[in-house]
Amino acid sequence: MSLLGKKFPAPVAKPMAPFYAAGAIIFYGIASFADALANTDEYKNDPRNPAAKTQKPAGH
């Protein structure tokens, strides 16, 4: 006997495929928007910005 109970042969991935695709598109759009905002003049030189170039001292 399985701990999860009876296994039903219900399709899961095929009916959910449009939702997976929409989620991927939304994720890509939000990531692109965040990258665009990180490169604006207001946040371009912010040390918390991962896209900011950190300058190392010349002696190191």
N, C-alpha and C positions, 0 to 999 in steps of 0.2 A: 504494500500500500504506500502511495506517495504522500509526502507531507503537504503537498499543495492541493490535494484532492484530485478529482477526475479531470483529465486533459480533454478539452473540447477542441475540435479541428476548426476553429474560427479564424478567418483571415484577419490579420492585424496590420501588417505593413502596407498591403495594397490599398485598402480604404483610407489609410492615414497618410499616404504619399503626398497629396496636395498640401496637407498641413506641415509636413516635414519640409517641403519645398518652400512654402511661404515663410516658415521660421528661418530657413537659411537666407532667404532674400532680405528679410527684416534685419537679421543679424549683420549681414554685409552692409546694409544701408546705414545702420547705427554706427558701425565701426568706421565707415567712410566719413560720416558726419563728424565723429569724434576726432578723427585725424585732421579734418579740415579745420575744426575749431582750435585744435592744438597748434596750428601753424598761423593763427592770426597774430596781429601785432601785440595784442594785449597779453598773450600767453607765450609768445615766441621765446622770450628770455627767462621765463619762470623756471627756477631750478627743479620744481616738481614735474615739469614737462618731460616725459621720456624721449621726446623727439629733439629736445634741446641739446646742442653740442656742448659738452663740458670741456673747458679749456684746462689743460694741465700746466703747471708751472714749467718754465724752460729748464730748470735744473733737474727735473725728474724724468 
